[in-house]
Amino acid sequence: MELRYGLALNPQRTQKVEPAIASILASVTILAFSNEEAEQAAQIRAVLKS
């Protein structure tokens, strides 16, 4: 989601970096977050940002 969000903010960059992003995403395992895990991750991220 974060990668796609960044590309949505700068559509001109999409054509340049989309192949690299596709390659990266193909080489990693993406794990699903439960709602509870997403909430915990959000809280941790907020603490780290402050």
C-alpha positions as a Python dict, from the first residue, in 0.01 Angstrom:
ca = {
    (1, 'M'): (0, 0, 0),
    (2, 'E'): (277, 245, 88),
    (3, 'L'): (452, 191, -245),
    (4, 'R'): (130, 236, -440),
    (5, 'Y'): (44, 545, -235),
    (6, 'G'): (378, 702, -319),
    (7, 'L'): (324, 638, -687),
    (8, 'A'): (-27, 784, -668),
    (9, 'L'): (125, 1105, -535),
    (10, 'N'): (361, 1127, -832),
    (11, 'P'): (208, 959, -1140),
    (12, 'Q'): (495, 1068, -1368),
    (13, 'R'): (733, 856, -1163),
    (14, 'T'): (514, 547, -1201),
    (15, 'Q'): (636, 461, -1551),
    (16, 'K'): (998, 482, -1438),
    (17, 'V'): (978, 278, -1119),
    (18, 'E'): (684, 41, -1173),
    (19, 'P'): (905, -240, -1314),
    (20, 'A'): (1137, -219, -1012),
    (21, 'I'): (846, -219, -769),
    (22, 'A'): (689, -517, -944),
    (23, 'S'): (1019, -703, -918),
    (24, 'I'): (1056, -625, -548),
    (25, 'L'): (699, -727, -471),
    (26, 'A'): (741, -1052, -663),
    (27, 'S'): (1044, -1144, -452),
    (28, 'V'): (891, -1094, -106),
    (29, 'T'): (611, -1260, 84),
    (30, 'I'): (340, -1015, 177),
    (31, 'L'): (159, -1110, 496),
    (32, 'A'): (-196, -1008, 572),
    (33, 'F'): (-266, -791, 878),
    (34, 'S'): (-563, -858, 1098),
    (35, 'N'): (-752, -556, 1226),
    (36, 'E'): (-584, -597, 1567),
    (37, 'E'): (-238, -616, 1410),
    (38, 'A'): (-310, -310, 1196),
    (39, 'E'): (-416, -116, 1506),
    (40, 'Q'): (-100, -217, 1692),
    (41, 'A'): (118, -126, 1395),
    (42, 'A'): (-53, 213, 1369),
    (43, 'Q'): (8, 283, 1737),
    (44, 'I'): (376, 184, 1710),
    (45, 'R'): (422, 397, 1399),
    (46, 'A'): (260, 696, 1570),
    (47, 'V'): (489, 661, 1874),
    (48, 'L'): (798, 631, 1657),
    (49, 'K'): (701, 938, 1456),
    (50, 'S'): (668, 1158, 1763),
}
